Amino acid sequence: MFKKLLIGLFIALLLTPAAIAQDDGKPTIAFLRYRSTGTEDIAKPGVWDLLQSRELISQAERELLDEDLDLNGEHINVLWLDAASDVTNINAMVEKALDRGADVLLTFSTPVTQITANITKEMEDPPILLFAIVSAPYSAGIADSPCIKMPHVTGTHMSIPYEQYVALSQVQMPDVQTIGTIVDPAQTQSVYGVSQITRFAEALGLTVEVASIASSADLAQATATLADKGVELLMIGAGYTESRGIPAILGVAQDYGIPVFGVSPRMIHHGAVVGAGFDDFYGEGVTVGRMIAAHIDGTLDVSATAISSRVDIGVAVNLDTAEEFGITVADAILDGAVMVIEGGELNVLSEPPRLPEMTLEERKADDAAFLAELECTPERIAEEEAALEAAGE
């Protein structure tokens, strides 16, 4: 009797959503993330809104997904896997998704996407890899250009408008001469961000001082080094270490009265005086949701679908930090703000993103039109190959 009970328990374990996903015939989407982040929390509703509008998930199933729970749904299965902020966990996370029979690997962040692409590129019949919240897919080696890429890979990346971001330095301080920034050489997105900040700042005639770090423990010293070099404003790029470590940077910058800008509006939550840059993470979620829906419909040719690029400039201001620093934020920056923190309260000055109301047929037509714009035609591929060749000369 006891032996039969053990066998029954074993079968029950096998019939969990994760196990059923391997052989129930429904598409299985493995959500692979580096860690839970605020930007990911904005993007996920875009994915689920799109799939719900396409009737691929129900309201009850949506509620499970909003809680980051595995789903054995009527039309799709979803698996949640998290690297817990540890790069060394990513390989095992990807292998687990493959072992569970994932048809779609949905990756968020640059390191997860890089490693997932490297693991799957040698597979004879890999699952499709869709990515989002990646700031520099080309310099990270994920692809060479939108259409010159691995055939099982596509997605959408945030194209941070660094030129507009850097220009805010002169809006805030018209006479600024020297700005500072921090780079983590081990992070592709950090290196790319600093290169762009330097490029556009020098085009404005500004001097750029760069401090290098190896970990978050170096942030305070790096800030002090930049302050001692006479920087008048700090502009932080998209690297994980420095963006998450803004409080440590502020702890030193405040002593010198140096304003700190961050490359995302969300950085005001960490204390940046001004956060500006890409802020359409919801739109990234909608884009990969469209790709997933088309894959399920059998209408998505991943190999011929270009990587989408979304550009957005959102400006946010932390007036509490500005007051602590004794800084008056320029009216031109305040006038364009989408978010303001004042008196400890966050005031969102724009409507939250959401999908426009459409019938199912209208939604399908709209999604198809969007994806048609991403078609890698022979002409587009030839143009990108020529551009890559010219850049390499």
SEFI-725432 format. One line per 10 residues: for each residue x, y, z of C-alpha. Coordinates in nm, 4 decimals. Layout:
! SEFI-725432
X:Y:Z ~ ...
***
This chain:
! SEFI-725432
0.0000:0.0000:0.0000 ~ 0.2818:0.2359:0.0943 ~ 0.4603:0.1569:-0.2342 ~ 0.1440:0.2432:-0.4301 ~ 0.1160:0.5707:-0.2411 ~ 0.4739:0.6625:-0.3332 ~ 0.4069:0.5825:-0.6975 ~ 0.0936:0.7989:-0.6854 ~ 0.2862:1.0909:-0.5366 ~ 0.5565:1.0559:-0.8012
0.2985:1.0685:-1.0799 ~ 0.1372:1.3736:-0.9209 ~ 0.4719:1.5511:-0.9189 ~ 0.5192:1.4717:-1.2851 ~ 0.1835:1.6275:-1.3637 ~ 0.2759:1.9738:-1.2379 ~ 0.2447:2.2516:-1.5004 ~ 0.6203:2.2450:-1.5632 ~ 0.6175:1.8715:-1.6367 ~ 0.2976:1.8726:-1.8403
0.4471:2.1475:-2.0549 ~ 0.6829:1.8988:-2.2143 ~ 0.4249:1.6812:-2.3867 ~ 0.0797:1.8397:-2.3839 ~ 0.1121:1.9807:-2.7348 ~ 0.0681:2.3434:-2.6301 ~ 0.3398:2.6049:-2.6922 ~ 0.5574:2.6568:-2.3869 ~ 0.7082:2.9979:-2.3188 ~ 1.0026:3.0091:-2.0784
1.0448:3.3501:-1.9215 ~ 1.4163:3.3900:-1.8412 ~ 1.5298:3.6862:-1.6363 ~ 1.8434:3.8028:-1.4592 ~ 1.6467:3.9329:-1.1634 ~ 1.3135:4.0946:-1.0890 ~ 1.3352:4.4610:-1.1889 ~ 1.1125:4.7641:-1.2172 ~ 1.1661:4.7813:-1.5935 ~ 1.0686:4.4183:-1.6370
0.7577:4.4812:-1.4274 ~ 0.6570:4.7490:-1.6796 ~ 0.7284:4.5266:-1.9810 ~ 0.5486:4.2125:-1.8613 ~ 0.1977:4.3679:-1.8687 ~ 0.2612:4.4556:-2.2329 ~ 0.3246:4.0887:-2.3117 ~ 0.0209:3.9682:-2.1192 ~ -0.2074:4.2464:-2.2502 ~ -0.1228:4.1481:-2.6057
-0.1680:3.7745:-2.5483 ~ -0.4945:3.8348:-2.3629 ~ -0.6228:4.0574:-2.6448 ~ -0.5417:3.7725:-2.8840 ~ -0.7431:3.5347:-2.6591 ~ -0.4391:3.3199:-2.5881 ~ -0.4747:3.3648:-2.2122 ~ -0.7890:3.4134:-2.0021 ~ -0.8405:3.6642:-1.7218 ~ -0.7941:3.3904:-1.4612
-0.4705:3.2816:-1.6285 ~ -0.3580:3.6425:-1.6488 ~ -0.3930:3.6745:-1.2728 ~ -0.1538:3.3819:-1.2248 ~ 0.0977:3.5354:-1.4643 ~ 0.0764:3.8697:-1.2858 ~ 0.1966:3.6826:-0.9753 ~ 0.4902:3.5298:-1.1687 ~ 0.3427:3.1810:-1.1321 ~ 0.3905:2.8952:-1.3777
0.0916:2.8437:-1.6041 ~ -0.0526:2.5299:-1.7566 ~ -0.3091:2.7168:-1.9621 ~ -0.5762:2.6295:-2.2117 ~ -0.3710:2.7555:-2.5062 ~ -0.0171:2.8120:-2.3755 ~ 0.2144:2.7130:-2.0934 ~ 0.4469:2.9585:-1.9185 ~ 0.7547:2.8778:-1.7092 ~ 0.9291:3.1304:-1.4845
1.3044:3.1040:-1.4324 ~ 1.5238:3.3526:-1.2464 ~ 1.9038:3.3800:-1.2229 ~ 1.8770:3.5659:-0.8894 ~ 2.1199:3.8394:-1.0006 ~ 2.3985:3.5833:-1.0469 ~ 2.5504:3.5452:-1.3940 ~ 2.6806:3.2010:-1.3024 ~ 2.3197:3.0798:-1.2669 ~ 2.2173:3.1719:-1.6211
2.3556:2.8613:-1.7955 ~ 2.1701:2.6278:-1.5593 ~ 1.8553:2.8367:-1.5967 ~ 1.8642:2.8056:-1.9759 ~ 1.9356:2.4318:-1.9618 ~ 1.6390:2.3864:-1.7289 ~ 1.4122:2.5678:-1.9756 ~ 1.5368:2.3444:-2.2571 ~ 1.4882:2.0311:-2.0469 ~ 1.1294:2.1376:-1.9804
1.0568:2.1540:-2.3513 ~ 1.0303:2.5302:-2.4003 ~ 0.9286:2.6303:-2.7534 ~ 0.9931:3.0011:-2.6929 ~ 1.2766:3.1408:-2.4821 ~ 1.1739:3.4918:-2.3775 ~ 1.4808:3.6645:-2.2345 ~ 1.4943:3.9952:-2.0518 ~ 1.8313:4.1737:-2.0076 ~ 2.1578:4.1686:-2.1973
2.3497:3.8988:-2.0026 ~ 2.0633:3.6478:-2.0141 ~ 2.0151:3.7059:-2.3865 ~ 2.3883:3.6749:-2.4622 ~ 2.4262:3.3448:-2.2803 ~ 2.0990:3.2005:-2.4112 ~ 2.2008:3.2829:-2.7686 ~ 2.5409:3.1188:-2.7204 ~ 2.3905:2.8022:-2.5722 ~ 2.1266:2.7592:-2.8428
2.3252:2.8591:-3.1514 ~ 2.4821:2.5135:-3.1876 ~ 2.1525:2.3264:-3.1473 ~ 2.0199:2.1484:-3.4547 ~ 1.6623:2.2611:-3.3941 ~ 1.6669:2.5333:-3.1273 ~ 1.3565:2.6944:-2.9794 ~ 1.3028:3.0504:-3.0925 ~ 1.4708:3.3159:-2.8824 ~ 1.2883:3.6462:-2.8362
1.4474:3.9182:-2.6271 ~ 1.3585:4.2521:-2.4734 ~ 1.5127:4.5146:-2.2429 ~ 1.8500:4.4878:-2.4124 ~ 2.0217:4.8204:-2.4700 ~ 2.3024:4.7197:-2.7078 ~ 2.2365:4.3860:-2.8866 ~ 2.4919:4.4535:-3.1602 ~ 2.7885:4.5532:-2.9488 ~ 2.6942:4.2659:-2.7145
2.7371:4.0177:-3.0000 ~ 2.3761:3.9024:-2.9943 ~ 2.3438:4.0056:-3.3601 ~ 2.5377:4.2069:-3.6161 ~ 2.2414:4.4155:-3.7332 ~ 1.8609:4.3882:-3.7315 ~ 1.8578:4.1249:-4.0068 ~ 2.2120:3.9857:-3.9863 ~ 2.1629:3.7505:-3.6945 ~ 2.1151:3.3908:-3.5898
1.8056:3.2513:-3.7680 ~ 1.6261:3.1514:-3.4461 ~ 1.6766:3.4886:-3.2771 ~ 1.4883:3.8183:-3.2880 ~ 1.3318:4.0578:-3.0422 ~ 1.3209:4.4226:-2.9550 ~ 1.5782:4.6486:-2.8000 ~ 1.5650:4.9800:-2.6268 ~ 1.7432:5.2410:-2.8298 ~ 1.8374:5.4967:-2.5670
1.8481:5.8462:-2.7206 ~ 2.1884:5.9308:-2.5738 ~ 2.2216:6.2448:-2.7840 ~ 1.9086:6.3943:-2.6274 ~ 2.0081:6.2669:-2.2847 ~ 2.3514:6.4289:-2.2976 ~ 2.2038:6.7534:-2.4328 ~ 2.0121:6.7920:-2.1052 ~ 2.3429:6.8699:-1.9343 ~ 2.3515:7.2061:-2.1119
1.9811:7.2629:-2.0521 ~ 2.0410:7.2278:-1.6782 ~ 2.3805:7.3999:-1.6762 ~ 2.4295:7.6199:-1.9861 ~ 2.7917:7.6942:-1.8917 ~ 2.8914:7.3378:-1.8079 ~ 3.2386:7.2443:-1.9289 ~ 3.3160:6.9034:-1.7765 ~ 3.0893:6.6073:-1.7078 ~ 3.1746:6.2753:-1.5485
3.0565:5.9204:-1.5970 ~ 3.1322:5.5723:-1.4623 ~ 3.2015:5.2513:-1.6534 ~ 3.2059:4.8846:-1.5575 ~ 3.4287:4.7268:-1.8273 ~ 3.2761:4.3836:-1.7608 ~ 2.9291:4.4986:-1.8716 ~ 2.8662:4.5468:-2.2418 ~ 2.5782:4.7863:-2.1888 ~ 2.7917:4.9967:-1.9538
3.0788:5.0234:-2.2016 ~ 2.8390:5.1089:-2.4830 ~ 2.6593:5.3721:-2.2743 ~ 2.9794:5.5468:-2.1745 ~ 3.0993:5.5460:-2.5348 ~ 2.7768:5.7177:-2.6404 ~ 2.7852:5.9689:-2.3560 ~ 3.1446:6.0533:-2.4472 ~ 3.0680:6.0774:-2.8175 ~ 2.7788:6.3195:-2.7847
2.9297:6.5228:-2.5030 ~ 3.2472:6.5836:-2.6997 ~ 3.0357:6.6846:-2.9993 ~ 2.8940:6.9581:-2.7753 ~ 3.2445:7.0700:-2.6864 ~ 3.2368:6.9198:-2.3379 ~ 3.5201:6.7433:-2.1591 ~ 3.4327:6.3952:-2.0314 ~ 3.6029:6.2307:-1.7350 ~ 3.5497:5.8548:-1.6943
3.6055:5.6480:-1.3793 ~ 3.6255:5.2690:-1.4019 ~ 3.4817:5.0276:-1.1449 ~ 3.4968:4.6534:-1.0852 ~ 3.2027:4.6273:-0.8441 ~ 2.9482:4.8351:-0.6552 ~ 3.2015:4.8732:-0.3733 ~ 3.4034:5.1016:-0.6042 ~ 3.1236:5.3498:-0.6750 ~ 3.1917:5.5897:-0.3882
3.5632:5.6128:-0.4668 ~ 3.4940:5.6509:-0.8391 ~ 3.2577:5.9402:-0.7654 ~ 3.5121:6.1077:-0.5388 ~ 3.7783:6.0696:-0.8085 ~ 3.5554:6.2380:-1.0648 ~ 3.4682:6.5176:-0.8216 ~ 3.8375:6.5796:-0.7555 ~ 3.8862:6.6132:-1.1324 ~ 3.6387:6.9000:-1.1361
3.3344:6.7438:-1.3021 ~ 3.0279:6.9648:-1.2722 ~ 2.7640:6.7021:-1.3441 ~ 2.7525:6.3218:-1.3408 ~ 2.5718:6.1397:-1.6220 ~ 2.5187:5.7703:-1.5511 ~ 2.4683:5.5231:-1.8367 ~ 2.2811:5.1951:-1.8660 ~ 2.5155:4.9638:-1.6748 ~ 2.3501:4.7559:-1.4029
2.6081:4.8238:-1.1327 ~ 2.6154:5.1998:-1.1650 ~ 2.2423:5.2441:-1.2305 ~ 2.1471:5.0366:-0.9267 ~ 2.4222:5.2024:-0.7259 ~ 2.3051:5.5611:-0.7652 ~ 2.2456:5.5949:-0.3875 ~ 2.6158:5.5219:-0.3292 ~ 2.7098:5.7748:-0.5956 ~ 2.4779:6.0340:-0.4419
2.6316:5.9862:-0.0999 ~ 2.9548:6.1358:-0.2337 ~ 2.8167:6.3674:-0.5031 ~ 2.6060:6.5548:-0.2476 ~ 2.9196:6.6552:-0.0542 ~ 3.0440:6.8276:-0.3687 ~ 2.7057:6.9635:-0.4819 ~ 2.7279:6.7722:-0.8108 ~ 2.3931:6.6860:-0.9778 ~ 2.3498:6.3219:-1.0826
2.1561:6.2332:-1.3988 ~ 2.0502:5.8770:-1.4853 ~ 1.9782:5.7323:-1.8274 ~ 1.6276:5.6110:-1.7411 ~ 1.3332:5.8021:-1.5911 ~ 1.3082:5.5212:-1.3363 ~ 1.6435:5.6243:-1.1896 ~ 1.4765:5.9052:-0.9979 ~ 1.3470:5.6316:-0.7681 ~ 1.7102:5.5636:-0.6740
1.7706:5.9333:-0.6127 ~ 1.8931:6.0780:-0.9423 ~ 1.7997:6.4457:-0.9777 ~ 1.7003:6.3858:-1.3393 ~ 1.6276:6.0557:-1.5104 ~ 1.5938:6.0690:-1.8867 ~ 1.6106:5.8207:-2.1694 ~ 1.4216:5.5176:-2.2849 ~ 1.0917:5.4662:-2.1025 ~ 0.8751:5.2537:-2.3328
0.9307:4.9199:-2.1623 ~ 0.5578:4.8474:-2.1925 ~ 0.5938:4.8867:-2.5703 ~ 0.8799:4.6350:-2.5687 ~ 0.6508:4.3872:-2.3970 ~ 0.3802:4.4439:-2.6589 ~ 0.6320:4.3861:-2.9384 ~ 0.7529:4.0488:-2.8106 ~ 0.3904:3.9609:-2.7322 ~ 0.3097:4.0195:-3.0985
0.5954:3.7919:-3.1980 ~ 0.4810:3.5177:-2.9613 ~ 0.1223:3.5372:-3.0913 ~ 0.2403:3.5193:-3.4530 ~ 0.4635:3.2213:-3.3682 ~ 0.1687:3.0405:-3.2130 ~ -0.0403:3.1205:-3.5217 ~ 0.2356:2.9806:-3.7410 ~ 0.2797:3.3114:-3.9253 ~ 0.6145:3.4215:-3.7790
0.9317:3.3418:-3.9709 ~ 1.1873:3.4307:-3.7058 ~ 1.4778:3.4057:-3.9486 ~ 1.3179:3.6742:-4.1676 ~ 1.1990:3.8988:-3.8847 ~ 1.4278:4.1907:-3.8037 ~ 1.5126:4.2964:-3.4526 ~ 1.2838:4.5848:-3.3638 ~ 1.4209:4.9067:-3.2209 ~ 1.2134:5.1315:-2.9983
1.3246:5.4885:-2.9304 ~ 1.1709:5.7006:-2.6585 ~ 1.2814:5.9969:-2.4463 ~ 1.1088:6.0329:-2.1146 ~ 1.2246:6.2881:-1.8587 ~ 1.1632:6.2581:-1.4850 ~ 1.2719:6.4751:-1.1931 ~ 1.3335:6.4104:-0.8264 ~ 1.2700:6.7473:-0.6633 ~ 1.3444:6.6040:-0.3190
1.6982:6.5160:-0.4234 ~ 1.7365:6.8519:-0.5951 ~ 1.6378:7.0268:-0.2721 ~ 1.8847:6.8206:-0.0696 ~ 2.1595:6.9168:-0.3134 ~ 2.0571:7.2812:-0.3227 ~ 1.9898:7.2549:-0.6958 ~ 1.7194:7.4317:-0.8936 ~ 1.6028:7.2133:-1.1812 ~ 1.5754:7.4051:-1.5083
1.2198:7.4980:-1.6093 ~ 1.2756:7.3482:-1.9547 ~ 1.3423:7.0086:-1.7947 ~ 1.0483:7.0344:-1.5537 ~ 0.8121:7.1355:-1.8324 ~ 0.8875:6.8126:-2.0219 ~ 0.8788:6.5781:-1.7213 ~ 0.6598:6.2675:-1.7293 ~ 0.7199:6.1937:-1.3602 ~ 0.8109:6.4078:-1.0599
0.8966:6.3048:-0.7061 ~ 0.8164:6.5794:-0.4562 ~ 0.7575:6.5581:-0.0829 ~ 0.8150:6.1842:-0.0980 ~ 0.5260:6.1400:-0.3426 ~ 0.5547:6.0194:-0.7013 ~ 0.3428:6.2212:-0.9417 ~ 0.2968:6.0567:-1.2811 ~ 0.2160:6.3288:-1.5305 ~ 0.1270:6.1037:-1.8233
-0.1338:5.8358:-1.8787 ~ -0.0195:5.4767:-1.8066 ~ 0.0461:5.2834:-2.1281 ~ -0.2173:5.0426:-2.2507 ~ -0.3314:4.8772:-2.5704 ~ -0.5917:5.0621:-2.7745 ~ -0.9325:4.8983:-2.7849 ~ -0.9762:4.6761:-3.0926 ~ -1.1740:4.3754:-3.2021 ~ -0.9837:4.0497:-3.2301
-0.9710:4.0752:-3.6076 ~ -0.8516:4.4351:-3.5908 ~ -0.5843:4.3340:-3.3413 ~ -0.4611:4.0532:-3.5644 ~ -0.4469:4.2876:-3.8625 ~ -0.2622:4.5524:-3.6627 ~ -0.0086:4.2981:-3.5348 ~ 0.0440:4.1618:-3.8860 ~ 0.1039:4.5116:-4.0237 ~ 0.3572:4.5826:-3.7482
0.5487:4.2608:-3.8108 ~ 0.5412:4.3184:-4.1878 ~ 0.7514:4.6291:-4.1268 ~ 1.0169:4.4029:-3.9746 ~ 1.0489:4.1736:-4.2772 ~ 1.4092:4.1065:-4.3728 ~ 1.3764:4.1460:-4.7484 ~ 1.6723:4.0669:-4.9763 ~ 1.7128:4.4406:-5.0347 ~ 1.7219:4.5169:-4.6615
1.9706:4.2384:-4.5951 ~ 2.1942:4.3644:-4.8754 ~ 2.1844:4.7181:-4.7342 ~ 2.2775:4.5971:-4.3877 ~ 2.5592:4.3791:-4.5221 ~ 2.6962:4.6766:-4.7152 ~ 2.6757:4.8980:-4.4074 ~ 2.8574:4.6409:-4.1953 ~ 3.1258:4.6001:-4.4589 ~ 3.1747:4.9760:-4.4852
3.1947:5.0091:-4.1060 ~ 3.4622:4.7398:-4.0946 ~ 3.6881:4.9063:-4.3484
***
